[in-house]
Amino acid sequence: MKSKPLILITNDDGVSAAGINELAECLKTLGELVIFAPDGPRSGMSGAITSLIPISYSLLEKKEGMTVYSCTGTPVDCVKLAVNDILDRAPDLLVSGINHGGNMSVCVHYSGTLGATVEGCILGIPSLGISMTDYTDGASFEDCCILGRSLVQHLLEEKPPKGTYLNLNVPNLRQVKGLRVCRQADGRFINEYMRSENACGVPVYWLTGSLYSKPHPENDTSALDAGYASLVPCKIDVTDYGYMEELKRMMETITIKI
């Protein structure tokens, strides 16, 4: 099997989620698959790691071309543990998803799906996150699989630049119009909490809200709204190089006492 590419698959919806199993099914002919995913939902974990308690994993299934593990940790824990201690060689590719729900715009900063993708990129593994912009039961992952498989084939042949990972979002439509390479939308969540009370009358708050983003012909949310899948190349290095030069000039005029 070492002659085949090794593809590490994870997610934040849990190892038994429909999305990750559909993804594995559509990628199984492209390489040796190792699924190493959380034992339950871990949405919104972003880059969270487990540091105060130990984590563990279990082997769920092993057959020709595919091994499936369940882990008690976060999506990032799964990537770290798999790469550092479980796999006998470095993955040729990491794919996180298919997430049941979109991860466009600023969602990249909250998403466990993208948290795992970022970790793969940090470890030097070409990494792709795949999400479908639909939360309903029974939603079809067919277009996600078609586009995801095509991108995986490309990434196995041509790696993205060091420090860059890819974020694919696919609308759940009867017919997706195509794929657009986009920029991340400038957005934020609004009306983020719903107030309620517990049995003692104490106020409690449920996380809710909706994503608002500024319309722009080249951003991911506009592409999705128009019926296209969006593909955004994202970077690990978050340095604002333009402002860094301006900041250097500003600091030259300021005396700082230490």
C-alpha positions in Angstrom: 0.0 0.0 0.0 3.0 2.4 0.4 3.0 2.8 -3.3 -0.4 4.5 -3.1 -0.8 8.0 -1.8 -1.8 8.2 1.9 -4.8 10.4 2.4 -5.7 11.4 6.0 -9.4 12.2 6.5 -11.0 13.9 9.5 -13.9 16.2 10.3 -15.7 18.0 13.1 -19.1 16.2 12.8 -17.8 12.9 14.2 -16.6 9.7 12.7 -20.1 8.3 12.1 -21.3 11.5 10.2 -22.7 11.1 6.7 -20.3 13.6 5.2 -17.1 11.9 6.2 -18.4 8.5 5.1 -19.6 9.9 1.7 -16.1 11.5 1.3 -14.3 8.3 2.0 -16.5 6.4 -0.5 -15.7 8.8 -3.3 -11.9 8.9 -2.5 -11.3 5.2 -1.9 -9.8 4.6 -5.4 -7.3 7.5 -5.2 -5.1 6.1 -2.4 -4.8 4.5 1.0 -7.3 6.2 3.3 -7.0 6.6 7.0 -10.0 8.2 8.7 -9.0 9.6 12.1 -12.0 11.6 13.4 -13.7 12.7 16.7 -16.0 10.2 18.4 -18.8 12.7 18.3 -19.7 16.3 17.1 -17.0 18.9 17.7 -18.4 21.8 15.6 -17.0 25.3 16.4 -13.8 23.9 17.9 -11.6 25.9 15.5 -8.0 25.2 16.6 -8.8 23.9 20.0 -6.5 21.3 21.5 -7.0 19.1 24.6 -4.3 19.9 27.2 -5.8 19.3 30.6 -6.9 15.7 30.2 -5.5 12.8 28.2 -7.1 11.7 24.9 -7.4 8.2 23.5 -8.4 6.5 20.2 -10.0 3.3 19.1 -9.6 1.2 15.9 -13.1 0.9 14.4 -12.4 -0.8 11.1 -9.5 -2.0 9.0 -9.9 -3.3 5.5 -7.9 -3.2 2.3 -7.3 0.5 1.4 -9.0 2.0 4.5 -8.5 2.2 8.2 -10.9 4.0 10.5 -10.1 5.4 14.0 -12.3 7.2 16.5 -10.7 9.7 18.9 -11.9 11.4 22.1 -10.2 14.7 21.2 -10.9 17.7 18.9 -10.4 17.8 15.2 -6.9 19.3 15.7 -6.1 16.6 18.3 -7.0 14.0 15.7 -4.6 15.4 13.1 -1.8 15.9 15.6 -2.2 12.4 17.1 -2.5 10.6 13.8 0.5 12.3 12.2 2.8 12.2 15.3 2.0 8.7 16.7 -0.3 6.6 14.6 0.6 6.8 11.0 3.7 5.0 9.7 4.4 7.7 7.1 3.5 11.3 6.5 0.2 11.8 4.6 0.4 12.9 1.1 -2.9 14.9 1.6 -5.3 15.8 4.4 -9.0 16.3 3.7 -11.3 17.6 6.4 -15.1 17.2 5.9 -17.5 16.9 4.3 -18.9 19.4 6.8 -22.7 19.5 7.2 -23.0 23.3 7.0 -21.1 26.1 5.3 -17.6 27.4 6.3 -17.4 30.6 4.2 -16.3 34.1 5.1 -15.2 34.4 8.8 -16.4 30.9 9.6 -12.9 29.8 8.8 -11.9 31.2 12.3 -14.5 29.2 14.2 -14.8 26.0 12.2 -13.4 22.7 13.5 -13.4 21.5 9.9 -11.0 24.3 9.0 -9.1 24.0 12.3 -8.1 20.5 11.2 -7.2 21.8 7.7 -5.0 24.5 9.2 -3.2 22.0 11.4 -2.5 19.8 8.4 -1.0 22.8 6.6 1.1 23.7 9.7 2.5 20.2 9.6 3.5 20.6 6.0 0.7 18.4 4.5 -1.3 19.7 1.5 -4.7 20.3 3.1 -8.3 20.8 1.9 -11.4 21.5 3.8 -14.8 20.7 2.2 -18.2 22.0 3.4 -21.7 21.9 2.1 -23.9 25.0 2.8 -26.9 22.9 4.1 -27.7 21.7 7.6 -30.9 19.7 6.8 -31.1 16.0 7.3 -30.9 14.0 4.1 -29.1 16.7 2.1 -27.2 15.3 -0.9 -23.3 15.3 -0.8 -23.1 14.3 -4.5 -21.7 17.6 -5.8 -19.3 18.0 -2.8 -18.0 14.5 -3.7 -17.6 15.3 -7.4 -15.8 18.6 -6.8 -13.8 17.3 -3.8 -12.5 14.2 -5.7 -11.4 16.4 -8.6 -9.5 18.7 -6.3 -7.9 15.8 -4.4 -6.7 14.4 -7.7 -5.2 17.8 -8.6 -3.6 18.2 -5.1 -2.0 14.8 -5.3 -0.2 15.9 -8.5 0.4 19.6 -7.7 0.8 20.8 -4.1 -0.3 24.3 -3.0 2.4 26.7 -1.9 3.9 26.1 1.6 1.6 27.6 4.2 -1.5 27.7 2.0 -4.6 25.5 2.4 -7.8 25.3 0.4 -11.4 26.0 1.6 -14.1 24.5 -0.6 -17.8 25.3 0.0 -20.5 23.8 -2.1 -24.2 25.0 -2.2 -26.9 22.3 -1.9 -28.7 22.9 -5.2 -30.3 20.7 -7.8 -27.5 21.8 -10.1 -24.3 23.7 -9.1 -23.3 26.1 -11.8 -19.6 25.5 -11.5 -16.6 26.4 -9.3 -15.2 29.9 -8.7 -11.9 30.6 -7.1 -12.7 33.5 -4.7 -11.5 35.7 -1.9 -12.9 35.3 1.7 -15.9 37.5 2.3 -15.7 40.4 4.7 -18.3 39.3 7.2 -19.4 38.8 10.8 -22.2 37.1 12.7 -25.2 39.2 13.9 -27.9 38.5 16.5 -25.7 35.9 17.9 -27.6 34.9 21.1 -31.1 34.0 22.0 -32.0 34.8 25.6 -34.0 32.3 27.7 -34.3 31.2 31.3 -33.5 28.1 33.2 -35.8 26.4 35.6 -34.8 28.8 38.4 -35.5 31.8 36.3 -31.8 32.7 35.7 -31.1 34.1 32.3 -29.3 31.7 29.9 -28.2 32.3 26.3 -28.3 30.0 23.3 -25.8 30.6 20.5 -27.7 31.4 17.3 -27.4 34.3 14.8 -26.7 34.6 11.1 -23.8 35.4 9.0 -23.7 38.8 7.3 -21.1 39.6 4.7 -20.6 42.6 2.4 -21.5 41.7 -1.2 -18.5 41.6 -3.5 -18.4 39.9 -7.0 -15.2 38.1 -6.1 -15.9 36.8 -2.6 -17.1 33.3 -1.5 -20.5 34.2 -0.2 -21.5 36.0 -3.4 -20.3 33.0 -5.4 -22.4 30.6 -3.3 -25.5 32.9 -3.5 -25.1 32.9 -7.2 -25.2 29.1 -7.3 -21.5 28.4 -7.6 -19.1 26.4 -5.4 -16.4 28.6 -3.9 -12.7 27.8 -3.5 -10.6 30.1 -1.3 -6.8 29.7 -0.9 -6.0 30.6 2.7 -2.7 31.2 4.4 -1.3 30.3 7.8 0.8 33.4 8.0 -1.6 36.2 9.1 0.9 39.0 9.1 -0.3 42.2 7.5 2.9 43.0 5.6 1.7 46.3 4.2 0.8 47.6 7.6 4.0 46.2 9.1 6.1 48.6 7.0 3.8 51.5 8.0 4.1 50.4 11.6 7.9 50.4 11.4 7.8 54.0 10.2 5.5 54.9 13.0 7.7 53.3 15.6 10.7 55.3 14.4 8.9 58.5 15.6 7.9 57.1 19.0 10.1 56.7 22.0 9.3 53.6 24.0 10.8 53.2 27.5 11.3 49.7 28.7 
